[in-house]
Amino acid sequence: MTDINRSLRSHDLTPGDLAHRSGVAVSALHYYEREGLITSLRTAGNQRRYHRDVLRRVAFIRVSQGVGVSLAEIRDALATLPEGRTPTKADWARLSRTWRSALDERIARLGRLRDTLDDCIGCGCLSLRSCSLANPGDVLREYGDGPVRLVGRSG
């Protein structure tokens, strides 16, 4: 994707340079670009070049993914920035506040998983009455015993 509002500069990064500096594979950079998370410019020979500020944008993406934020959520967050600019520390603080409740819920779910994992034998039943992972609170009891999620609900 070419950003026509920015011009090539002599210190722009090649995909290999950006991959090396960011620790992200070139294929991931191309994926981020296809998904609209980063942009590149093209040389006269149609080679990609990235402005150095894309390093911070890639770091933002990786840190966000590392705390469990989906690429769709990251794309939506980046779209709130004026003129697609690179996130600042203040931007990170604002955007991370919007993700806080979802992260808190995810942490609570993981805590419940940790606390009940030793009861699980990994049988794949998906609805045993005693399974606190696949059927917490026995919510599937009205559909009977067995793999009701796999075979569909009758009734």
N, C-alpha and C positions, 0 to 999 in steps of 0.2 A: 504494500500500500504506500503510495507516495504522498507526502505532505507538501502541497504546493506553496504553503506559506513559509517554508524554511528552505534555505539554499544550501548547497553542498559547501563544506569547509575543508580545508586541507587536513585538519586534525579529526575528521570524522572517523568512525570505527568501521572496519569490515565486519561481516558476520563472525569470522574467526576470532578477531580481536575482541568483540563484544562477548563471545562465548568464553574466551579465556579469562577476561577480566571479571565476568559475572559468575562464572562457574556453571553456566547453563548451556546445554548442548545447542548447537546451531539449529538442529531440527526443532527444538523447543522454541527458539527465537522465531523461526518461521511460523510455527503454530501460533505463538502469541500475536504475531503480525496478522495472520489470517483471521484470528479472533478479535482483532481490533484493539488489542491491549497496548501495542507499540506500533510505531511507524518507521519507515525507512525512506530514504531518497534513492534515486537511481542515477548512476553515472551515465555518461554518454555511451558507454559500452554495456548498459543495462545491468550493472552490478549494484547490489545493495550497499548502502552506507547508512550508518546510524550516528546521530548526534550523540555526544557524550552524555547528555542528560538522560538518554535512554538507559544508561547504567543504573541510575537511581530508580527509574520506573521499573526496571527488571527486579531490582532489589525489593521494591515495594510489593511486587507481584509475588515473589518467592517468600517473603516474610508473611504476607497475608495467607498464602497457601499453607505455610508451615503452622499457622494457628487454626487451620481448618476452614478457611473461607474459600468458597468455590470460585472458579474463574468467572462465572456469571455475576456473582456478587462483586468481584473485583472490577469487572468491566463496568458495572453500574456505578460503582464508587468513582472510578476514574472519569466516567462521563460527567460527573458533577464538577469537575475542575474546569475553570475557565480556559477556553481555547486549547483544551487537551494538554495543558502544561504538566510538568513533572510534579508529583506531590512534594510538599514541604513538610517539615515537622508538625506544623500547625494543622495541615491537611490530614496527616496521619492521626493526630489526636482526635480530630472531628470524626473522621471515618471510622476509627476503631471504636468510638463510643456507639456508633450505630450498630456495630456487630456485637456489642457486649452481651445483650440478652440472649442472642442465639448461642454465643460461646458459653455463657453460664449454663444454659440448658444442656448443651453438649457435654460439659464437664459433669453436670449432675447425672446424665445418662451413663457416662463412663464410670463414675463412682458407683452407681448401682450395678453396673456390669462387673466391676472389680469385686464388689462385695458379694455377688451371687454366683460368680463364675465357678467356684469350687463345687456348687451343686449341680452343675451341668456336666453331662457325660458325652455331649456332642453327638447325640443320636439322630438329629435331624428330624425329630418328630413334628416340630413346629406347633404343636398344640397340646402336649401332655399337660394334664392338670397341675402336675407338680413342677413344671418348668417355669422358673421365675424370669427366664430370659426371653423365651419365645412367646410365652403366654402369661405375662405378669398379671397378678390378681385374678387369674382364671377367667379372663374376659371371653374366651372362646367356648366356655362350657355349654352355652346354649346350642352350639352346633355339634356337640358330641365329642367323643374321643377320637384320636387319630389325626392324620395330617390334613385337616380341613382347609388349610391355606393352599395346599397343593392340589387337592381334588375338587375344590370349589365347594361353596356352601349350598346345601339343598334346603328347600323349605318353602 
